[in-house]
Amino acid sequence: MDGVPRVPEQQGPEESAALRFSVLGPVRAWRGQDPLSTGSPQQRALLAALLLREGRTATAAELIDALWGDEPPSQALAAVRTYASRLRKVLDPGVLVSESGGYAIRSLGEGALDLALAQELAADAEKAKSSGDLCHARALLKKGLGLWDGEPLASVPGPYAETQRARLEEWRLQLLETRLDMDLEQGCHAEAVSELTALTAAHPLRERLRELLMLALYRSGRQAEALAVYADTRRLLADELGVDPRAGLKELQQRILQADPGLAEPSAPAAEPAAAPVRPAQLPATVPDFTGRASFVAELSDVLASAEGRVMAVSALAGIGGVGKTTLAVHVAHQARGAFPDGQLYVDLQGAGSRAAEPETVLGAFLRALGTADSAIPDTLEERSALYRSILDGRRVLVLLDNARDAAQVRPLLPGMEGCAALVTSRVRMVGLAGAHLVDLDVMSPEEALQLFTKIVGEERVASERKAALDVVAACGFLPLAIRIAASRLAARRTWTVSVLATKLADERRRLDELQAGDLAVKATFELGYGQLEPAQARAFRLLGLADGPDMSVAAAAAVLDLPVEETEDLLESLVDTSLVESAAPGRYRYHDLVRLYARACAERDEQPPSKRDAAMSRLLDFYLATAVGVYAIERPGDRTVAHLETTSYNGLVFKDRGRALDWLFTEAQCLLACAQQQSADSKLRRAVDLLWAAKDLAESGANAKQYESAALVLREAARAVADTRAEGRVRTALTNVHLVAGRYAEADDEARQAIALATEAQDTTPISWASNDRGIIALNQGRYDEAEQLLTTARDGYRADGNRPGEASALCNLSQLYQRMNRSHSAVTLAQQGVEIFQQLGLTLRLANGRYALGVALTRAGRLSEGLSQLTDALVIFGNNRQRLWEGTTHFRIAQLHLAAQRPSQAAQHAEQALAIGFIGGDLIRGSVLNTLGKSLSSLGQSDRARACWREALALLERTGAPEVSEVRRLLAPLDAA
């Protein structure tokens, strides 16, 4: 503590000297921010007794009884008067008053006592809960519980304090149970498991906590453990109290056994107001000049209006690109908003492009929008889809799925609940979407097309040239997007007449063949807009469309165009005005997928010679590589790896601040990796591979591991195809790291073996050190200690020869872990300390965390638990600050092992649960070890049935990986299975 009370809230200047008191912890007093002396324990006991009476008078006899009970000292009355006199001198005049032979504390400001504020917050929480606002109620209870600062009335003597201490602790537990119940109601079961595990260990006979733990485990997919909790509870109650579990606990066990659907998900949707809205409103803005389509609007509106009372209303709009599917769907969705008061969800599924949105990614975004915490979002598509439907149960939400690829992409995203509805747009008819109301959207009628053109251009200009206007919309094939682009151009050029535009469109070479059904009609529409661009705009449109990736930053676009950033941004904004480019976010731009295809066709046709296109993409690759190298250097000062990467001709961004460097890397992850995957041609291959090396944080963090792996696999095959042993060796080293993080040791070892052979052939020493280090880790985890020592020593020597101090430190830390396994504790600690010293000398924040992690583990194995905990705790903070979630989880696992060694099973279980919730480096092997540790912790807490469930799952995982830990788990299970 810092000496400042947690309550009341921060005062204004006029109240800065107000008295404040705390009893939900040590009995303390402050005047403003200055602590006051409350005297001896008996004097604090007197103060507490008066504060807890909330202004009522306590007689001298009552105070004596409160302080000493049945055995007061002979001078008890005098002592009470002395304590009161001393307190009166410390407190403000008129606060401690004497009356009727006793004392009272009066005239305190609002919220001056932490207990009173806690009571007020609890009452407000109850009101919020009664009104259905669980989110606000939960926040109020969390705030109220935060007022406790350890044991109430800590170190205060006397029978009165003892009674009140028990009362306040019981009240705290009741509030905590209420808050945890609301946590589960809001879908936060994964986070609750860790806290409930610790609480049940601390309060083993409290059945409500056991019940909540069972429910949290069941909703986290851990049914066996949930049932094991019941078995542990029944046995404990019989042994300790000679009674059976209460009826509610028995009923819950039966419902779990029967897989009661009512238990599967919370009854109320998850909501965290600071992170996600409870009522999403994601619909794009409707166009103010929406025109026509009256019959379609009525038809779709009728379907949506029928959503109430139906399982689900689904309408699927199909038509060629540019026919106005999205515009119509958004317009209808906005009109129907009132029928869906619980929100509207929207996503562009990018179905017309080569990289359609993955349903699991979309579901993750939807779940967050509906208030689900990131940590509560499951990994698999099936689990996310099930949670999504459960959250929508009982709600009325409209889902707009725009630009879908096919029915298979759409099905997991449908709400499937009564009262909900979905609108789907696609280039193909969704005949495979069972029960969907299919709508084929054709081009506009001539009257509608002319109305739209007139709304954009203006009645005055069209009225005098009606025939020319009809010629324009006819030339556009009555396609809404084509009409909008043509009209926007005309509206922006006041010197043009409608006839001028009609004459331009009359050129059949530009439009006659293209203005037909299918994609060609869309191409003709885009040709209209492209043909009206200024030369600089047209060049930007062509070249920027060459790059893969969901969008592009202004800085990256400047590299493609080889122009200053300011000029590039002006060009992009002008393209946004033509509707050929969209503004995805401030400073970021994207193409509609069909427009991107058209832009590439234009580039192939107009950007001659082809070397101009190659040069543009080469500059983009240089930009990403140069910037990523800079980020790598900031993260790993002194690491010689950057000196061995390909040089670039185009500069990247420069960051002075580590936070901004990391922000850039993770923001640009998808675009950067898409660029690496795209640039597999001979002249760019090595730079693309080195870009993966420079961006290895994206693989280690787990955030972009899948896309990183996909890019690496493409580049590996490209390197093999051209027999570039240097590039192949390096990309196999990158793949080794991907497999290692995921715990796929066989694949990792195979890639690393080939990487070493290829790098040796190419005389490329850097991958040899990397791959040897990774192979040493694999051998270590598989129990091949002699081979591990040889490989890690090779890595260390290779790093030393290169002058790569961080690499050397990493190898030393890995050797430290090896020597721990070999029971050479002293050597393990020494090597880890050497690694930490190197990292500290270099100022390596993130890598210092790896060093402290290794040292913490070594100290734990050496029995120096207090020192080990300090190192691991420091590592945990650094990993968190650097967004290394998987390393965070791994460190929680090691802290759990340490607490278990220190015979603190409750804390061990809590950290093991956090590791399971977050994830970790090492895949199934480490998960098996975490479950083994959790099982040991639970067994020490007397929860043998739940321990058995953990060990059984651990055994299945460890047997698959061939881990040495298998024999230990079998030994632990043997007596339980035999019982």
PAVO-959059 format. One record per residue (C-alpha): residue in three letters; x, y, z. Coordinates in steps of 0.02 Angstrom, whole numbers, plus 50000, padded with zeros to 5 digits. Example, Ala and Ser with C-alpha at 12.3 -4.5 7.8 and 13.67 -1.06 7.14 Angstrom:
BEGIN
ala506154977550390 ser506844994750357 
//
This chain:
BEGIN
met500005000050000 asp500545017949972 gly499755024850130 val498295032750038 pro496565025650073 arg495555017649935 val494025027449989 pro493195039049980 glu493375045149800 gln494595058949757 gln494045074949840 gly493965091949763 pro495085106049825 glu493805112249949 glu493705095050029 ser495565091150025 ala495705091750216 ala494155081350252 leu494305066850375 arg494245049350304 phe494235032450389 ser494465014250339 val493914998550429 leu493924986550280 gly495734982950317 pro496834990850451 val495915004150551 arg496625020450485 ala496215038850473 trp496745052950355 arg496535071450344 gly496565074450158 gln498035064250097 asp498965064750263 pro498845049350375 leu498375052150558 ser499025042450706 thr497665031150777 gly498705025550925 ser498855008851011 pro497854993150962 gln496584996551102 gln496395014551046 arg496075008550867 ala494824996250938 leu493885010751019 leu493925020650856 ala493275005650759 ala491855002450882 leu491285020450865 leu491445020750675 leu490445004650656 arg489005012050757 glu488735024550617 gly488475039750729 arg487535031150870 thr488155033751048 ala489095019651134 thr489055019751324 ala490645017451424 ala490055000251478 glu489754995051298 leu491465001151247 ile492314991951390 asp491404976051340 ala491914978851159 leu493754980851202 trp493994967851339 gly492444957051352 asp492194947751516 glu493934951751583 pro494164970751584 pro495664978151675 ser495364986951841 gln495625003951761 ala494595000351605 leu493505015851621 ala495015027251641 ala495825018851492 val494295021851383 arg494275040351433 thr496145041651393 tyr495925033751222 ala494465045251185 ser495455060551239 arg496925055951128 leu495795052950979 arg494905069551007 lys496575078650993 val496945070150827 leu495235072150747 asp494335088050698 pro493365097450833 gly491605091050853 val491935074150774 leu492155063650932 val490815069451052 ser490385064651232 glu488575062351282 ser487555052251406 gly489105044851482 gly489715038151318 tyr490475043151152 ala489995044850970 ile490795049950804 arg489755062750711 ser489865075950575 leu490795065350448 gly490685069850266 glu489805059150138 gly490805043650098 ala492085047150234 leu492025028850292 asp492495015150171 leu491175003450243 ala489785015950212 leu490355018250033 ala490424999350007 gln488644997750074 glu488055011349956 leu488895003049806 ala488144986149851 ala486404993749863 asp486615002449695 ala487224986149620 glu485674977149683 lys484574990549603 ala485504989149438 lys485354970249442 ser483494971249477 ser483274982749328 gly484194970449216 asp485794980649197 leu487004966749245 cys488484975649168 his488284990949279 ala487884980149431 arg489464970149404 ala490514985849388 leu489794992949549 leu490154976949645 lys491934976249578 lys492174994049639 gly491424989949808 leu492484974249829 gly494014984449783 leu493784994349944 trp494364979450048 asp496204980650090 gly496564963850170 glu495734957850331 pro494414969650402 leu494904977750568 ala496624970050547 ser497584967850711 val496184976150811 pro495944966850978 gly494364963351074 pro492804952551058 tyr491824966150968 ala493144967750833 glu493204948850815 thr491324947850789 gln491314962250665 arg492804955150574 ala491864938850544 arg490304948450491 leu491234959250366 glu492174944550294 glu490554934950270 trp489784950050186 arg491294951550071 leu491114933350019 gln489264935849985 leu489654950749874 leu491014940849788 glu489824926449754 thr488564938549684 arg489864946449571 leu490504929549512 asp488724924249476 met488534939549366 asp490214935649284 leu489504918949230 glu487884927049175 gln488914938149062 gly489894923748986 cys491544926549078 his491674908349133 ala493464905749070 glu494134920149175 ala493104914849326 val493844897349338 ser495524903449403 glu494754914649537 leu493494901549590 thr494834888249604 ala495794899149726 leu494214903749823 thr493634885849844 ala495344881349908 ala495264895450035 his493444891750083 pro493224873050050 leu491544871350141 arg490694885650049 glu489514876549933 arg488984891649831 leu490774894149773 arg490874875749727 glu489274877349628 leu489924892349532 leu491564883249496 met490624868149428 leu489614879349313 ala491144889149255 leu492104873149216 tyr490624865649123 arg490414881149015 ser492284880748979 gly492094863348904 arg492844854449056 gln491374843149103 ala492434829749188 glu493224842549304 ala491524850149343 leu490874833249399 ala492474830049495 val492174846049594 tyr490504838949650 ala491304822549702 asp492654831649800 thr491324842449883 arg490224827749932 arg491694818550009 leu492314834050102 leu490604838050176 ala490374820150231 asp492094819450312 glu492044836650394 leu490204839350435 gly489354822650408 val488094830250285 asp487684828950100 pro487824843249975 arg486334854949971 ala484944852249845 gly485554865649723 leu487254857449707 lys486474840249678 glu485324847349546 leu486774855549455 gln487714839049453 gln486224830349374 arg486014844049244 ile487854842549197 leu487704823649183 gln486204825949069 ala487104839548967 asp485644851249001 pro485644864048857 gly485114877248983 leu486844876349062 ala487834877848902 glu487884896548893 pro487454911449003 ser485674917349009 ala486204935148972 pro487414941248839 ala489174945748886 ala489484964148905 glu490984974548953 pro490554992548919 ala492344998548917 ala492824985748785 ala491274982048683 pro489514988848659 val488064978548722 arg487004984648576 pro488054984648417 ala487584996948281 gln488764992248141 leu487734996047986 pro488665007047861 ala487855023747824 thr486435022847701 val486615033747547 pro485545049547556 asp485085048147372 phe484425030247377 thr483265028447230 gly481925016347169 arg481934997747208 ala480225000047289 ser479634982247256 phe481254974847324 val481204986047478 ala479424980647515 glu479814962247485 leu481344962147598 ser480504972747731 asp479064960347740 val480284945947768 leu481194955447905 ala479564960347987 ser479134941848001 ala480694938248104 glu479734939048268 gly478964922048298 arg480044913448168 val481614903348198 met482584915048086 ala482214925947936 val483564925147801 ser483554934847639 ala484944932247511 leu485194945347375 ala486144939847219 gly486694949547066 ile488174955346964 gly489444966947040 gly488904985047043 val487054981147034 gly486764988947205 lys486584973747319 thr487484981847465 thr486604998547444 leu484904990247444 ala485314978947591 val485984993347696 his484475004147655 val483244990447702 ala484234986447860 his484155004547917 gln482285005047888 ala482084989147992 arg483174994648138 gly481674997848248 ala481174979548236 phe482894974248300 pro483164984248459 asp484594973448520 gly485754978848381 gln486374976548204 leu487964967548150 tyr488864970247984 val490344962347896 asp491094962847721 leu491504944447688 gln492634948747538 gly491914933947445 ala492324940147270 gly494194940647305 ser495524927347321 arg495564928747510 ala493794928047576 ala493544931747760 glu493664916347871 pro492044912947968 glu492994910448132 thr493804927648112 val492124935748078 leu491344926948228 gly492744933348338 ala492344951148285 phe490464948348309 leu490724941048483 arg491784955848534 ala490454967748467 leu489164958548572 gly490194961448728 thr491194945248744 ala492924947248820 asp494364941648710 ser494884928648837 ala493134920948831 ile493114918648642 pro493424900248597 asp494704894748468 thr493714883648350 leu492404888548222 glu491104876748298 glu491334883548474 arg491274901648417 ser489714898448315 ala488874889848463 leu489324904148582 tyr488714916748453 arg487014908448440 ser486884906848628 ile487224925248655 leu485914929748525 asp484614918648608 gly483194929548671 arg483834944848578 arg483224953048419 val484744956748312 leu484914959748126 val486484952848040 leu487034959747871 leu488274948047784 asp488914957747636 asn489864950947486 ala489784932547532 arg490764919247437 asp489564904647457 ala488334896447575 ala489704887247669 gln490484903847720 val488804910547778 arg488064896047877 pro489124897948036 leu488714916548039 leu486824914848040 pro486004918948208 gly484814904048202 met483714911248340 glu481904916848346 gly481754935648326 cys483414937448235 ala483634939948048 ala485024939847919 leu485264949047755 val486544941447638 thr487264948847478 ser488284938847354 arg488754937647171 val488034919947170 arg486304913647212 met486284905547384 val485314890147329 gly486234879847461 leu485614890847603 ala484144881047672 gly482574891247704 ala483284907347634 his482184919647541 leu483134921947377 val483094938547285 asp483884940947114 leu484314959247095 asp484294965646917 val484844982246847 met483774997646877 ser482315002246767 pro482645017146652 glu481545028246761 glu482465023246921 ala484155025446838 leu483715042846780 gln483065047346954 leu484715042047032 phe485725051546903 thr484665067146931 lys484835066547120 ile486735066547107 val486965078946963 gly485535090747002 glu483815093646929 glu484305109546838 arg485695101746734 val484705086246688 ala483045094846647 ser483795104046498 glu484665088446429 arg483465074446469 lys483845064446311 ala485715065446343 ala485425059846522 leu484435044746461 asp485885040846343 val487095041546490 val486125029546601 ala485825017846454 ala487675017746416 cys487965013146598 gly486864997946572 phe485725004846709 leu486974998146836 pro486845008846995 leu488725009147029 ala489115014546851 ile487785028046859 arg488435034247026 ile490235035546962 ala489725044446801 ala488575056546891 ser489885060347023 arg491155064646888 leu489915076046803 ala489405084246967 ala491235087947005 arg491535096146834 arg490425111346820 thr491075115446645 trp490455098846573 thr488715096846503 val487735080646510 ser487975079246322 val489865079546344 leu489735064746462 ala488535055746344 thr489745058146199 lys491155050546300 leu490085035546341 ala489545033146162 asp491235025746116 glu490775007446094 arg492605002246102 arg492575006746284 arg490934999446339 leu489884989746214 asp490554972246249 glu490794975446432 leu489024981546467 gln488334964046478 ala487814952146617 gly489144945546733 asp490784952946786 leu491084961346621 ala489694973546659 val490604978346818 lys492214980646721 ala491344992546603 thr490715002546750 phe492455003946822 glu493145008346651 leu492045023646653 gly492765030046816 tyr494545025146771 gly494465033846604 gln494035050246688 leu495505050046807 glu496945062146790 pro498595053646741 ala499305053846917 gln497675046946988 ala497615033246858 arg499415027946894 ala499045027147080 phe497455017247048 arg498385004546942 leu499915001947049 leu499095001747219 gly497914988147161 leu499394976447133 ala499684973347318 asp498814959647415 gly498194962947591 pro496574969547662 asp497064987847650 met498574999347639 ser499285013447742 val499765030147666 ala501605026747702 ala501545009947612 ala500615017847466 ala501945031347456 ala503245017647436 val502275009447295 leu502075025947204 asp503805032647250 leu503005049147301 pro503025059847459 val501745054747591 glu500755071047577 glu500575069547388 thr500105051247404 glu498745055247530 asp498025068547415 leu497955056047272 leu497115042947381 glu495815055247443 ser495425060247265 leu495175041847223 val494005040347371 asp492985054347296 thr492765044247137 ser492175028947237 leu493565018547161 val494455017547329 glu493715016747503 ser494365024947661 ala494495010347781 ala495075021047928 pro496055037147952 gly497655034947852 arg497145017947778 tyr496345013947611 arg495634998747525 tyr494894992947361 his493264984047337 asp493824966747284 leu493154968247107 val493894985447088 arg495584978247140 leu495444965147003 tyr495024978646878 ala496474989446938 arg497664975046909 ala496984972246735 cys497284990746701 ala499054989146767 glu499424974446652 arg498704984146506 asp499315001746540 glu500835000646655 gln502174997146526 pro503494990846521 pro503134977246651 ser504694982346746 lys503704997346811 arg502504985546901 asp503944975346968 ala504814990947030 ala503254996647122 met503054980147213 ser504914979747249 arg504794996647334 leu503334990347440 leu504344975147492 asp505834986347533 phe504714997647636 tyr504034983347741 leu505744975047760 ala506654991147807 thr505314995947933 ala505204978548008 val507104977948024 gly507014994348120 val505694987348237 tyr506744971548260 ala508264982148304 ile507274992148432 glu506624976148511 arg508324967548508 pro509754980048517 gly511404971448485 asp510634957048387 arg511744954248235 thr510354945848136 val509894962348052 ala511664963847984 his511414947747885 leu509764952547803 glu509564958547624 thr509864976947596 thr508464988147533 ser508445002247407 tyr506915010747481 asn506885016947659 gly505595012347789 leu504855021447936 val505935025748086 phe505295024248264 lys506075031148421 asp504745024148536 arg504625005348565 gly502745006148589 arg502445014448422 ala503625002248336 leu502624987548404 asp500984996248360 trp501574997448180 leu502114979248171 phe500494972148237 thr499404984548140 glu500284980547977 ala500404961748012 gln499134955947882 cys499764967647747 leu501594964047784 leu501354945147779 ala500284946247623 cys501694956047540 ala502984942947590 gln501884928947523 gln501574938147360 gln503394942147323 ser504094925047283 ala504864929647115 asp506744927047091 ser507254945047117 lys506214947547274 leu506234930247354 arg507684933047474 arg506994949547534 ala505284941647562 val506064927847665 asp507074940347766 leu505464950047797 leu504814934647888 trp506404934347992 ala506224952648039 ala504394950048085 lys504634934348191 asp503714942648338 leu502114939948239 ala502374921148250 glu502974920648430 ser501524931048495 gly500264918948421 ala499244933548354 asn499664930548170 ala500464913448176 lys499294905548047 gln499564918747914 tyr501434918947953 glu501514900247925 ser500534901547762 ala501744914447695 ala503244904047747 leu502574888447661 val502314897947497 leu504074905147506 arg504824888247547 glu504084880647390 ala504644895647287 ala506424893747352 arg506424875247313 ala505774878447138 val507244889847095 ala508514879747198 asp508964894747307 thr509754885647454 arg510064901547552 ala508254907147544 glu507594889547576 gly508724887347727 arg508124903647802 val506274900847772 arg506414883347846 thr507174891548000 ala505644902848010 leu504504887747994 thr505474879048132 asn505014893148250 val503174892248199 his503084873548232 leu504064875348395 val502874888348465 ala501394877048421 gly502214862048502 arg502384852448338 tyr504104845748381 ala504274832748244 glu503894845348107 ala505014858348191 asp506474846248203 asp506284841048021 glu506274859047961 ala507764863348071 arg508794848448008 gln508524853547828 ala508834871847870 ile510544867647941 ala511004856947791 leu510454870247667 ala511294884447763 thr512914874447772 glu512854871747584 ala512524890347557 gln513854895347684 asp512524905447775 thr513014904247958 thr511584913648040 pro510224900448011 ile511394887148077 ser511444895548248 trp509564898648248 ala509104881148193 ser510354873048312 asn509624882948456 asp507864877448409 arg508384859348385 gly509204859948556 ile507554865748633 ile506644851448545 ala507894838448605 leu507784845748781 asn505884844048784 gln505984826448715 gly507234820648846 arg508724818848728 tyr509894828348844 asp511594823948768 glu511014829048595 ala510234844748666 glu511864849848750 gln512824847448588 leu511584857548486 leu511424871748611 thr513314872848628 thr513444873948438 ala512164887948439 arg513074897248578 asp514744895948490 gly513974901548325 tyr513194916748405 arg514834921048491 ala515804919648328 asp514574931748248 gly514644943848394 asn512774941248421 arg512664944348608 pro510764942348623 gly510874925948529 glu512254920048646 ala511194924848797 ser509714915248727 ala510774899748703 leu511444901448880 cys509684902348949 asn509194886948852 leu510734877748916 ser510184883049089 gln508514874349063 leu509414858949001 tyr510524858249157 gln508974859849266 arg508294844049187 met509984835649215 asn509924840549400 arg511424852149382 ser510564866149476 his512094876649515 ser512654876849333 ala510874880649278 val510754895949389 thr512474902049338 leu512104900849152 ala510424909549171 gln511234923449271 gln512524925649132 gly511114926949005 val510184939849109 glu511774950149130 ile512014950848942 phe510214956148914 gln510354969449049 gln511934976448971 leu511064977848803 gly509464985248874 leu508404971548796 thr506694973748872 leu505794959148789 arg507264947248784 leu507664951848964 ala505984944049004 asn506574927748923 gly508144928649028 arg507214931849190 tyr506024917749145 ala507484905749125 leu508294911749285 gly506664910449380 val506444892449324 ala508244888449370 leu508064896149542 thr506464886349568 arg507334870049527 ala508744875049645 gly507504877549788 arg507774896349795 leu505914899749780 ser505814917649840 glu507144923249715 gly506334912949579 leu504634920649607 ser505374938049594 gln506174934149426 leu504624925849355 thr503494939949413 asp504624952749327 ala504604942149168 leu502704941149173 val502534960149177 ile503754962549032 phe502914949348924 gly501234957648955 asn501894974848908 asn502584967748746 arg500984958648694 gln501774941448707 arg500214932448767 leu500894914948741 trp502434918948845 glu501294926348978 gly500364909948989 thr501984900048995 thr502624910849137 his501004908249235 phe501344889549217 arg503084891349290 ile502434901949433 ala501154888249467 gln502554875549478 leu503484886849599 his501984889049713 leu501724870349712 ala503524867649765 ala503254880349904 gln501724870549962 arg500524884349912 pro499294873849811 ser497934886949805 gln499064899749719 ala499774885949609 ala498044881149549 gln497594899249514 his499124902149403 ala498894885549314 glu497114890549273 gln497734907249205 ala498974898049095 leu497584887149026 ala496504902348993 ile497864912548905 gly498814899048808 phe500674895348805 ile502204891148702 gly502364872648664 gly500634866448617 asp499984849848684 leu501594845448774 ile501534860648886 arg499644859448904 gly499904841948972 ser501194848449096 val500044862749150 leu498624850449181 asn499814839249279 thr500294854049389 leu498474858849410 gly498064841049458 lys499414840749591 ser498794857249661 leu497004851249669 ser497534834949748 ser498444844549884 leu496854854349913 gly495884838149937 gln494994839249769 ser495514821949711 asp494124819249585 arg494494835149493 ala496344831049504 arg495994814249422 ala495074822949279 cys496564834449250 trp497804820149254 arg496794809649132 glu496764823749006 ala498614827149038 leu499034808849009 ala498144808548842 leu499094824048784 leu500784818448849 glu500634801048775 arg500344808748604 thr501924819248619 gly503004805548696 ala503474816748843 pro504514809748988 glu503174816249107 val502024801949057 ser502684789949189 glu502414802549329 val500604805749278 arg500264787049269 arg500984785049443 leu499874799049510 leu498324791549430 ala498624773749485 pro497984774949666 leu496484785549613 asp495974773649474 ala496194758949590 ala495074766449725 
//
